[in-house]
Amino acid sequence: MYMIAIACAHAFQPSAVGDESRTRSATIFFAAGAIVGWPFALAIAIPFVFEELFVYGADFVTPDSRSLWFSYRFKYLFNAGLGAALIFVSHSMFLLLLDGAKSLLPGTSDRNR
């Protein structure tokens, strides 16, 4: 719940092409809240994604530069999503290593269960 609150605090800032830390921070905190907490909390990020891709925010975009603006925003949101996916991978690997370490401890073999 705290991760989602922090992510929302970043997401409530006006979107702009020059403010890339907003996208990165909000994406990482939304992902961390969903991975560590409750997976359905990621549904709260759906309006943020739509705003990031379709709302100009503080940007002034002419009709002829709209496709360039959209591709830049999509690329940056995609890269932030890949960075957030590293949280999931590292969390999963930690749990696998922790489970493997438990099986190495004396008295925790399968025949004792």
N, C-alpha and C positions, 0 to 999 in steps of 0.2 A: 504494500500500500504506500509506503514511503517512496519507493522508486517511481511509482506512477505519479505521485504528487510532485516530485522533482521534475519528472519528464513533462508534466503539464505546465509547470512554471517556465520551462524552456520553450514549450510549444506556444504559450500565450504571447510571446514576443512577436512583433510583426516580422513577417517573412521578407527576406531580401537576398538577392544574389550575393552581395558582399558579406553577409553574415552566415558563414558556413558552420560556425561552431554551434549555432542553434539547431541545425539539422542533425549534426553528429551527436550532440549531447542528448537531445530528445530521443533519438532513435536508440541510443545505447541504454538510456534509462528505461525506456519502454520495454526493450528486450530483457534487461536484467530483472525488471519487475515480473515479467511473464515467465521467465525461466526459473528464478529463485522462488517466486511466490506462486501465483495462480495463473495458469496458461491463458485462461479466458480474459485476463486483464489486458492482453494484447489487443483485444477488440476496441479498447479505448483509443488506440493509436490510429484507427482507420480515418477519422476526421482529419488528423494531423497529416496523413499521407495525401489525402485529397487536397488539402490546403496547400501543401508543399508543391504539388504538381499543377494545380489549376488556378490558384489565386495569386494575383500579382503582388499583393501586399504593398511594400514600400518601393517596388520597382516600377519604373516607367518603361513600358514595352510598346514599341510601335508594331503595327500589324505585320510589317515585313520582317521583323526580328523575333516574332513569336516562336517560330520553330527552333531557333537557336537558344532562346531563353528556356523553352521546355526541355530541350535535350540536355542543357547544362543542369537544370534542376533534377531531371530524372537520373542523370549520371551521378550526381552528388548524393541523392537519396539512395541509389543502388549501392554505392560505395559505403555509405554509412550503415546500410543493412548488412553488408558483408562484414564490416567491423563488428557489428552487434552479433552476428552469427558466431564469431570467435568466442563470445561469452558462452554460448550453448556448447560449443565443442570443448572448451576448456572445462566447463562444469561437468560434462559427461565423462571426459577423460579422468577428472579428479575422482568421480564416483567409481569408475572402473578400477582405478589404482587403489582406492580405499578398500574396495571389495576384495581385490587381489591380496592386499596386505593383511586383511583379516584372515584369509585362508592360510597364510604363512605362520600365524601365531600358534603356539602349542595349545593343544586341546580344542581346536576349532575345525577339525577335519570333518568330512561328511559322515563318517561312521559314528561320530559322537552325537549327531543330531537326532 
